[in-house]
Amino acid sequence: MNHMTTLSELSASTGIEVLDHLDAEISVPVSDGVQAQGDLIVIPHRMLLGTVEPLAWTRTELVPRIGLELLRNGAGGNPHSLVAEGGQSEWSSPVQDLDGLSLGIVDTPVVAYLIHPEHGATGIAPGRYVIRRQRELGWTGDTRARFVVD
């Protein structure tokens, strides 16, 4: 999965289907910076040093080629899955996060991907990243922050 991958190639290699409204022949963009996908945000770990770190009981597992489900909305909606060439990327969770938003840390020597049936996919360049929930401020008059739900 290290070459320019199309959404259809990624879907076929993982078995994770995407919805028909997406252009399956588009190349999936790969970034080493901050990127968002629906209610998740990927942040280079170096930007969060000292605020997001593994705990003594953090579990680390290899990210399988068929994907690791990171988040599904509360109503049982579509999952956000992390995929990578099997056995090369590691997912560590839970982690300490002073903001309480992080799902975990991915360490990847190869391009990894977040894939979602409605949003398609985004590529994560080799490196160490924190994957977090996104927050939003409430509607008019409501100043409480809440998780973004897609």
C-alpha distance (Angstrom), angle and dihedral (degrees) to the residues before:
residue distance angle dihedral
M1 . . .
N2 3.82 . .
H3 3.83 96.8 .
M4 3.79 123.9 76.3
T5 3.79 99.6 -63.2
T6 3.78 125.2 -159.8
L7 3.77 122.1 -142.5
S8 3.82 90.3 -113.1
E9 3.84 91.8 52.7
L10 3.79 90.8 48.8
S11 3.79 92.1 47.5
A12 3.81 92.1 48.5
S13 3.82 94.3 47.7
T14 3.81 94.0 48.7
G15 3.79 101.7 32.8
I16 3.83 89.5 -128.2
E17 3.78 107.6 134.8
V18 3.77 123.2 -145.9
L19 3.78 126.7 -154.3
D20 3.81 121.5 -91.6
H21 3.81 95.2 -115.7
L22 3.82 89.5 72.8
D23 3.81 121.8 88.2
A24 3.80 98.9 -116.7
E25 3.82 93.7 -168.6
I26 3.79 95.0 60.1
S27 3.81 117.0 110.1
V28 3.79 112.7 -111.3
P29 3.82 109.8 -117.8
V30 3.81 117.0 -123.9
S31 3.81 121.0 -151.0
D32 3.79 137.0 179.2
G33 3.81 91.4 -162.4
V34 3.78 137.2 70.1
Q35 3.79 113.0 -50.7
A36 3.79 134.9 170.3
Q37 3.77 133.1 -149.5
G38 3.79 115.8 -175.8
D39 3.79 107.6 -61.7
L40 3.83 94.9 -6.7
I41 3.79 131.0 80.6
V42 3.82 127.1 -165.0
I43 3.81 115.0 -148.3
P44 3.81 127.1 -178.9
H45 3.81 106.1 -109.7
R46 3.81 91.7 -128.8
M47 3.83 87.9 68.9
L48 3.82 90.9 58.1
L49 3.81 101.6 40.0
G50 3.78 110.3 150.7
T51 3.81 93.4 16.3
V52 3.82 101.5 64.1
E53 3.80 118.9 37.0
P54 3.82 138.7 145.2
L55 3.81 117.4 -91.6
A56 3.81 127.4 -135.2
W57 3.84 88.2 -100.6
T58 3.81 97.8 41.9
R59 3.81 110.5 135.2
T60 3.80 119.3 -140.1
E61 3.79 121.9 -157.9
L62 3.78 135.3 172.7
V63 3.79 115.1 -104.1
P64 3.81 107.3 -120.3
R65 3.80 122.0 -137.4
I66 3.83 88.7 -117.6
G67 3.78 90.8 56.6
L68 3.75 144.0 -108.9
E69 3.81 116.6 -109.8
L70 3.81 108.5 -126.7
L71 3.80 102.5 173.8
R72 3.77 140.3 1.7
N73 3.77 120.5 -176.6
G74 3.79 118.4 -105.7
A75 3.79 93.6 -105.2
G76 3.81 91.1 61.6
G77 3.80 93.5 -100.3
N78 3.75 129.8 153.7
P79 3.81 118.6 -42.3
H80 3.79 129.6 -123.3
S81 3.81 105.6 -134.4
L82 3.79 130.2 -167.5
V83 3.81 113.2 -143.2
A84 3.79 133.7 -180.0
E85 3.76 140.4 152.8
G86 3.79 101.9 -62.5
G87 3.76 117.7 -92.7
Q88 3.80 97.4 8.0
S89 3.82 105.0 86.2
E90 3.80 128.3 56.3
W91 3.81 129.3 -147.0
S92 3.82 116.8 -158.7
S93 3.80 121.3 -166.5
P94 3.00 147.4 -157.7
V95 3.79 101.3 29.3
Q96 3.78 135.4 179.5
D97 3.80 110.4 -100.4
L98 3.78 122.1 173.6
D99 3.84 88.9 -153.2
G100 3.82 94.8 45.9
L101 3.82 93.2 -130.7
S102 3.80 104.7 106.9
L103 3.79 122.2 106.0
G104 3.80 92.4 -173.9
I105 3.78 149.7 -65.9
V106 3.79 126.1 -80.1
D107 3.81 120.5 -155.6
T108 3.77 110.2 -167.2
P109 3.82 131.6 174.5
V110 3.83 88.9 -175.4
V111 3.79 134.0 44.1
A112 3.80 109.2 -73.9
Y113 3.80 125.3 -168.8
L114 3.78 140.2 -145.2
I115 3.79 108.4 -146.4
H116 3.80 128.3 -172.1
P117 3.82 127.2 174.3
E118 3.84 93.6 -127.7
H119 3.82 101.0 33.2
G120 3.79 101.0 38.9
A121 3.80 116.5 -143.1
T122 3.77 143.3 -47.5
G123 3.79 125.2 -160.6
I124 3.79 123.8 -128.5
A125 3.81 113.7 -152.4
P126 3.81 118.6 -134.5
G127 3.81 111.6 -72.7
R128 3.81 142.3 73.1
Y129 3.81 119.5 -55.2
V130 3.78 139.9 173.2
I131 3.79 116.3 -135.7
R132 3.79 112.1 -153.1
R133 3.76 141.7 173.4
Q134 3.80 114.7 -106.3
R135 3.80 123.3 -124.2
E136 3.76 130.3 -151.4
L137 3.77 133.6 -170.2
G138 3.77 118.0 -109.1
W139 3.77 126.6 -99.6
T140 3.78 122.5 -81.0
G141 3.79 110.2 -41.3
D142 3.82 94.0 9.7
T143 3.81 109.7 102.9
R144 3.82 96.4 178.6
A145 3.78 118.1 113.3
R146 3.80 117.6 -131.1
F147 3.78 137.7 177.7
V148 3.78 117.3 -83.8
V149 3.80 108.1 -114.4
D150 3.79 120.8 -162.2
